[in-house]
């Protein structure tokens, strides 16, 4: 990699986010599922090429971490771009379902363990 390539990689994320270092929203975690809105809103603003790439990749539900890997961009940059798209109504974001730890779950696990012990 030449010195110019290394410098270009450092500048690019900064340029993609317009110099922003924090997202405008706190809706996203690494496992938040993102899906493109189909069809897009009538008055949706045109974005950067990266916005279009994100929308194509989000045709099916995809996790934020997976999206960052597919785009080969830092998660922090992807979250800023996703915040833009969410505010424009171009995507939906769904938080993961919390895992419940109920007594019934523990009872079931104990029964499974006992059953396996008898095998």
Backbone as a printed PyTorch tensor [residue, N CA C, xyz], in Angstrom:
tensor([[[  0.8510,  -1.1710,   0.0000],
         [  0.0000,   0.0000,   0.0000],
         [  0.8950,   1.2320,   0.0000]],

        [[  0.6280,   2.1620,  -0.8930],
         [  1.4320,   3.3770,  -0.9600],
         [  1.0030,   4.3510,   0.1290]],

        [[  1.8330,   5.3590,   0.3340],
         [  1.5130,   6.3460,   1.3720],
         [  0.2200,   7.0840,   1.0460]],

        [[ -0.0260,   7.3520,  -0.2280],
         [ -1.2610,   8.0240,  -0.6380],
         [ -2.4940,   7.2070,  -0.3190]],

        [[ -2.3930,   5.8610,  -0.5210],
         [ -3.5190,   4.9850,  -0.1870],
         [ -3.8160,   5.0230,   1.3000]],

        [[ -2.7640,   4.9780,   2.1120],
         [ -2.9500,   5.0000,   3.5620],
         [ -3.5990,   6.3010,   4.0010]],

        [[ -3.1740,   7.4090,   3.4320],
         [ -3.7690,   8.7020,   3.7890],
         [ -5.2110,   8.7790,   3.3080]],

        [[ -5.4950,   8.2280,   2.1240],
         [ -6.8590,   8.2440,   1.5980],
         [ -7.8120,   7.4760,   2.4850]],

        [[ -7.3590,   6.3370,   3.0280],
         [ -8.2030,   5.5460,   3.9220],
         [ -8.4990,   6.3000,   5.2100]],

        [[ -7.5730,   7.1130,   5.6840],
         [ -7.7950,   7.8690,   6.9090],
         [ -8.7500,   9.0280,   6.6850]],

        [[ -8.7130,   9.6160,   5.5270],
         [ -9.5630,  10.7760,   5.2470],
         [-10.9690,  10.3470,   4.8770]],

        [[-11.1190,   9.2200,   4.2010],
         [-12.4030,   8.8240,   3.6510],
         [-13.5270,   8.7440,   4.6790]],

        [[-13.3660,   8.0330,   5.7990],
         [-14.4720,   7.9900,   6.7640],
         [-14.8580,   9.3810,   7.2680]],

        [[-13.8890,  10.2320,   7.4750],
         [-14.1630,  11.6010,   7.9100],
         [-15.0000,  12.3230,   6.8590]],

        [[-14.6490,  12.1230,   5.6020],
         [-15.3850,  12.7770,   4.5150],
         [-16.7970,  12.1940,   4.3790]],

        [[-16.9380,  10.8750,   4.5830],
         [-18.2470,  10.2380,   4.4600],
         [-19.2530,  10.7780,   5.4660]],

        [[-18.7680,  11.1090,   6.6350],
         [-19.6680,  11.5630,   7.7000],
         [-19.7730,  13.0750,   7.7690]],

        [[-19.1460,  13.7680,   6.8500],
         [-19.1820,  15.2330,   6.8780],
         [-18.4890,  15.7880,   8.1130]],

        [[-17.5020,  15.0540,   8.6110],
         [-16.7680,  15.5030,   9.7820],
         [-17.4070,  15.1280,  11.1110]],

        [[-18.5830,  14.5080,  11.0530],
         [-19.2570,  14.1090,  12.2940],
         [-18.5700,  12.8970,  12.8980]],

        [[-18.4620,  12.8950,  14.2020],
         [-17.8440,  11.7650,  14.8850],
         [-18.8380,  10.9810,  15.7280]],

        [[-20.0330,  11.5060,  15.8750],
         [-21.0740,  10.8250,  16.6600],
         [-22.3800,  10.8240,  15.8620]],

        [[-23.1310,   9.7230,  16.0000],
         [-24.4280,   9.6800,  15.3130],
         [-25.4160,  10.6350,  15.9630]],

        [[-26.3980,  11.0370,  15.1960],
         [-27.4270,  11.9360,  15.7190],
         [-28.4540,  11.1870,  16.5600]],

        [[-28.3960,   9.8560,  16.5230],
         [-29.3450,   9.0250,  17.2600],
         [-28.5900,   7.9280,  17.9840]],

        [[-29.2320,   7.3540,  18.9750],
         [-28.6180,   6.2560,  19.7350],
         [-29.4030,   4.9640,  19.5400]],

        [[-29.9710,   4.7670,  18.3560],
         [-30.8200,   3.6110,  18.0740],
         [-30.0440,   2.3470,  17.7430]],

        [[-28.7570,   2.4520,  17.4970],
         [-28.0230,   1.3420,  16.9180],
         [-27.0260,   0.7010,  17.8700]],

        [[-27.0610,  -0.6300,  17.9100],
         [-26.0320,  -1.4370,  18.5570],
         [-25.4550,  -2.3290,  17.4620]],

        [[-24.4730,  -3.1180,  17.7880],
         [-23.8790,  -4.0060,  16.7900],
         [-24.8750,  -5.0260,  16.2500]],

        [[-25.8720,  -5.3910,  17.0660],
         [-26.8140,  -6.4280,  16.6360],
         [-28.1940,  -5.8870,  16.2780]],

        [[-28.3100,  -4.5710,  16.1680],
         [-29.5620,  -3.9780,  15.6830],
         [-29.7690,  -4.4230,  14.2390]],

        [[-30.9830,  -4.8280,  13.9100],
         [-31.3100,  -5.2580,  12.5520],
         [-31.8560,  -4.0730,  11.7670]],

        [[-31.3020,  -3.8750,  10.5780],
         [-31.6600,  -2.7420,   9.7320],
         [-32.2560,  -3.2770,   8.4360]],

        [[-33.3560,  -2.6460,   7.9850],
         [-34.0140,  -3.0450,   6.7470],
         [-34.3900,  -1.7990,   5.9610]],

        [[-34.1710,  -1.8340,   4.6450],
         [-34.5480,  -0.7120,   3.7850],
         [-36.0650,  -0.6400,   3.6750]],

        [[-36.5780,   0.5800,   3.6140],
         [-38.0100,   0.8120,   3.4270],
         [-38.3050,   0.6850,   1.9370]],

        [[-39.3250,  -0.1000,   1.6230],
         [-39.6750,  -0.2940,   0.2210],
         [-41.1540,  -0.0390,   0.0430]],

        [[-41.5870,   0.8490,  -0.7660],
         [-40.7750,   1.7800,  -1.5420],
         [-40.2890,   2.9370,  -0.6770]],

        [[-39.2420,   3.6300,  -1.1360],
         [-38.7400,   4.7530,  -0.3400],
         [-39.7570,   5.8840,  -0.2660]],

        [[-39.6900,   6.7040,   0.7770],
         [-40.6010,   7.8450,   0.8830],
         [-40.4880,   8.7500,  -0.3480]],

        [[-41.5860,   9.3940,  -0.6970],
         [-41.6080,  10.2440,  -1.8940],
         [-40.5680,  11.3530,  -1.8600]],

        [[-40.3950,  11.9720,  -0.7130],
         [-39.5060,  13.1270,  -0.6340],
         [-38.1790,  12.7880,   0.0370]],

        [[-37.7280,  11.5570,  -0.1230],
         [-36.4650,  11.1480,   0.5000],
         [-35.3070,  11.8740,  -0.1680]],

        [[-34.4170,  12.4610,   0.6180],
         [-33.2880,  13.1640,   0.0350],
         [-32.3110,  12.1980,  -0.6180]],

        [[-31.6420,  12.6730,  -1.6500],
         [-30.6060,  11.8590,  -2.2920],
         [-29.3670,  11.9200,  -1.4260]],

        [[-28.7350,  10.8110,  -1.2470],
         [-27.5750,  10.7490,  -0.3810],
         [-26.2960,  10.4760,  -1.1480]],

        [[-25.3170,  10.0560,  -0.4090],
         [-24.0260,   9.7100,  -0.9680],
         [-24.1000,   8.3110,  -1.5840]],

        [[-23.0880,   7.9430,  -2.3640],
         [-23.0590,   6.5750,  -2.9070],
         [-23.0890,   5.5090,  -1.8050]],

        [[-22.4940,   5.8080,  -0.6590],
         [-22.5070,   4.8450,   0.4440],
         [-23.9130,   4.6340,   0.9710]],

        [[-24.7330,   5.6930,   0.9680],
         [-26.1340,   5.5390,   1.3750],
         [-26.8350,   4.5500,   0.4350]],

        [[-26.5880,   4.6820,  -0.8620],
         [-27.2040,   3.7760,  -1.8430],
         [-26.7160,   2.3430,  -1.6300]],

        [[-25.4360,   2.1650,  -1.3420],
         [-24.9050,   0.8280,  -1.0720],
         [-25.5750,   0.2190,   0.1550]],

        [[-25.7300,   1.0170,   1.1870],
         [-26.3810,   0.5350,   2.4090],
         [-27.8060,   0.0890,   2.0980]],

        [[-28.5330,   0.8970,   1.3390],
         [-29.9150,   0.5560,   1.0090],
         [-29.9960,  -0.7430,   0.2130]],

        [[-29.0630,  -0.9520,  -0.7060],
         [-29.0580,  -2.2140,  -1.4640],
         [-28.7900,  -3.4020,  -0.5440]],

        [[-27.8300,  -3.2370,   0.3630],
         [-27.4880,  -4.3300,   1.2770],
         [-28.6000,  -4.6060,   2.2880]],

        [[-29.4140,  -3.5880,   2.5530],
         [-30.4950,  -3.7240,   3.5370],
         [-31.8140,  -4.1290,   2.9040]],

        [[-31.7750,  -4.6310,   1.6860],
         [-33.0040,  -5.1180,   1.0570],
         [-33.5880,  -6.2590,   1.8890]],

        [[-32.7220,  -6.9840,   2.5590],
         [-33.1280,  -7.9930,   3.5380],
         [-32.5910,  -7.5210,   4.8860]],

        [[-33.1810,  -7.9520,   5.9760],
         [-32.6870,  -7.5080,   7.2870],
         [-31.2200,  -7.9020,   7.4890]],

        [[-30.4420,  -6.9550,   7.9880],
         [-29.0210,  -7.1890,   8.2080],
         [-28.5930,  -6.4900,   9.4960]],

        [[-27.7040,  -7.1120,  10.2580],
         [-27.2110,  -6.5230,  11.5000],
         [-26.1880,  -5.4330,  11.1920]],

        [[-26.0970,  -4.4560,  12.0660],
         [-25.1750,  -3.3360,  11.8900],
         [-23.7370,  -3.8350,  11.7390]],

        [[-23.3150,  -4.7790,  12.5570],
         [-21.9430,  -5.2910,  12.4780],
         [-21.6800,  -5.9570,  11.1290]],

        [[-22.6410,  -6.7220,  10.6440],
         [-22.4880,  -7.3730,   9.3420],
         [-22.4250,  -6.3330,   8.2290]],

        [[-23.2360,  -5.3230,   8.3260],
         [-23.2490,  -4.2510,   7.3400],
         [-21.8940,  -3.5430,   7.2840]],

        [[-21.3230,  -3.2440,   8.4340],
         [-20.0090,  -2.5960,   8.4800],
         [-18.9560,  -3.4860,   7.8190]],

        [[-19.0360,  -4.7940,   8.0550],
         [-18.0820,  -5.7120,   7.4390],
         [-18.2570,  -5.7540,   5.9230]],

        [[-19.4990,  -5.7890,   5.4600],
         [-19.7570,  -5.8190,   4.0190],
         [-19.2930,  -4.5320,   3.3330]],

        [[-19.4220,  -3.4130,   4.0180],
         [-19.0190,  -2.1160,   3.4590],
         [-17.5290,  -1.8470,   3.6460]],

        [[-16.8650,  -2.6430,   4.4850],
         [-15.4600,  -2.4430,   4.8330],
         [-15.2310,  -1.0330,   5.3860]],

        [[-16.1230,  -0.6490,   6.3010],
         [-16.0580,   0.6520,   6.9640],
         [-16.1230,   0.4490,   8.4710]],

        [[-15.5640,   1.3700,   9.2360],
         [-15.6970,   1.2670,  10.6980],
         [-17.1650,   1.3430,  11.1200]],

        [[-17.5070,   0.5990,  12.1570],
         [-18.8850,   0.5820,  12.6540],
         [-19.3430,   1.9940,  12.9910]],

        [[-18.4760,   2.8100,  13.5760],
         [-18.8630,   4.1680,  13.9600],
         [-19.3070,   4.9900,  12.7540]],

        [[-18.6470,   4.8020,  11.6180],
         [-19.0200,   5.5230,  10.3930],
         [-20.3500,   4.9960,   9.8750]],

        [[-20.5210,   3.6850,   9.8730],
         [-21.7630,   3.0750,   9.3900],
         [-22.9490,   3.5370,  10.2320]],

        [[-22.7590,   3.6340,  11.5370],
         [-23.8520,   4.0750,  12.4160],
         [-24.2410,   5.5190,  12.1040]],

        [[-23.2960,   6.3660,  11.7980],
         [-23.6200,   7.7490,  11.4300],
         [-24.4200,   7.7640,  10.1350]],

        [[-24.0040,   6.9770,   9.1530],
         [-24.7360,   6.9120,   7.8820],
         [-26.1270,   6.3120,   8.0770]],

        [[-26.2360,   5.3020,   8.9340],
         [-27.5470,   4.7070,   9.2260],
         [-28.4640,   5.7080,   9.9200]],

        [[-27.9080,   6.5270,  10.7930],
         [-28.7100,   7.5640,  11.4650],
         [-29.3080,   8.5140,  10.4340]],

        [[-28.5060,   8.8870,   9.4380],
         [-29.0070,   9.7520,   8.3590],
         [-30.1810,   9.0960,   7.6380]],

        [[-30.0070,   7.8150,   7.3030],
         [-31.0540,   7.1030,   6.5660],
         [-32.3050,   6.8940,   7.4080]],

        [[-32.1350,   6.6410,   8.6920],
         [-33.2860,   6.4650,   9.5820],
         [-34.0750,   7.7690,   9.6960]],

        [[-33.3780,   8.8740,   9.8530],
         [-34.0520,  10.1770,   9.9460],
         [-34.7600,  10.5480,   8.6520]],

        [[-34.2380,  10.0700,   7.5130],
         [-34.8620,  10.3480,   6.2150],
         [-36.0040,   9.3770,   5.9050]],

        [[-36.2270,   8.3920,   6.7850],
         [-37.2940,   7.4300,   6.5630],
         [-36.9600,   6.3690,   5.5430]],

        [[-35.6740,   6.1620,   5.2580],
         [-35.2520,   5.2050,   4.2350],
         [-35.0200,   3.8030,   4.7840]],

        [[-34.8520,   3.6800,   6.1130],
         [-34.6340,   2.3750,   6.7320],
         [-35.4550,   2.2580,   8.0060]],

        [[-35.6090,   1.0380,   8.4600],
         [-36.1530,   0.7890,   9.7950],
         [-35.0630,   0.0950,  10.5970]],

        [[-35.0730,   0.3100,  11.8890],
         [-34.1020,  -0.3220,  12.7790],
         [-34.8660,  -1.0340,  13.8720]],

        [[-34.4990,  -2.2930,  14.1060],
         [-35.1820,  -3.0730,  15.1340],
         [-34.1470,  -3.5970,  16.1180]],

        [[-34.3430,  -3.2420,  17.3640],
         [-33.4430,  -3.7120,  18.4170],
         [-33.6650,  -5.1970,  18.6410]],

        [[-32.6500,  -5.8950,  19.1090],
         [-32.8300,  -7.3260,  19.3790],
         [-33.8080,  -7.5490,  20.5200]],

        [[-34.4850,  -8.6780,  20.4740],
         [-35.4160,  -9.0220,  21.5450],
         [-34.6150,  -9.4040,  22.7830]],

        [[-34.9940,  -8.8650,  23.9280],
         [-34.2680,  -9.2400,  25.1430],
         [-34.5190, -10.7070,  25.4810]],

        [[-33.4900, -11.3280,  25.9950],
         [-33.6070, -12.7250,  26.4100],
         [-34.1150, -12.7320,  27.8350]],

        [[-35.2100, -13.4430,  28.0460],
         [-35.7660, -13.4940,  29.3930],
         [-35.2090, -14.7020,  30.1190]],

        [[-34.9450, -14.5150,  31.3590],
         [-34.4630, -15.6080,  32.2150],
         [-35.5510, -15.8700,  33.2520]],

        [[-36.5020, -16.6830,  32.8770],
         [-37.6080, -16.9690,  33.7830],
         [-37.3460, -18.2650,  34.5320]],

        [[-38.1110, -18.4590,  35.5670],
         [-38.0040, -19.6830,  36.3570],
         [-38.3360, -20.8800,  35.4800]],

        [[-39.3060, -20.7360,  34.5880],
         [-39.6860, -21.8400,  33.7110],
         [-38.5120, -22.2430,  32.8220]],

        [[-37.7470, -21.2740,  32.3200],
         [-36.5760, -21.5680,  31.5070],
         [-35.5500, -22.3600,  32.3090]],

        [[-35.3220, -21.9640,  33.5460],
         [-34.3660, -22.6680,  34.3900],
         [-34.8350, -24.0790,  34.7050]],

        [[-36.1230, -24.2400,  34.9640],
         [-36.6750, -25.5740,  35.2210],
         [-36.4960, -26.4790,  34.0010]],

        [[-36.7550, -25.9490,  32.8380],
         [-36.5980, -26.7150,  31.6090],
         [-35.1410, -27.1320,  31.4300]],

        [[-34.2090, -26.2080,  31.6510],
         [-32.7870, -26.5330,  31.5250],
         [-32.3650, -27.6170,  32.5180]],

        [[-32.8850, -27.5600,  33.7440],
         [-32.5680, -28.5850,  34.7400],
         [-33.0820, -29.9490,  34.2910]],

        [[-34.3020, -29.9780,  33.7330],
         [-34.8680, -31.2420,  33.2660],
         [-34.0570, -31.8040,  32.0980]],

        [[-33.6150, -30.9320,  31.2070],
         [-32.7910, -31.3740,  30.0910],
         [-31.4680, -31.9570,  30.6090]],

        [[-30.8460, -31.2490,  31.5540],
         [-29.5870, -31.7220,  32.1400],
         [-29.7820, -33.0910,  32.8040]],

        [[-30.8700, -33.2620,  33.5580],
         [-31.1420, -34.5340,  34.2210],
         [-31.3650, -35.6370,  33.1940]],

        [[-32.0880, -35.3070,  32.1360],
         [-32.3400, -36.2930,  31.0820],
         [-31.0430, -36.7090,  30.3900]],

        [[-30.1910, -35.7600,  30.1410],
         [-28.9030, -36.0870,  29.5110],
         [-28.0430, -36.9190,  30.4490]],

        [[-28.1330, -36.6250,  31.7560],
         [-27.3730, -37.3910,  32.7380],
         [-27.7980, -38.8480,  32.7870]],

        [[-29.0580, -39.1420,  32.4720],
         [-29.5700, -40.5160,  32.5020],
         [-29.1660, -41.2890,  31.2580]],

        [[-28.7210, -40.6370,  30.2400],
         [-28.3530, -41.3410,  28.9890],
         [-27.1110, -42.1380,  29.1090]]])
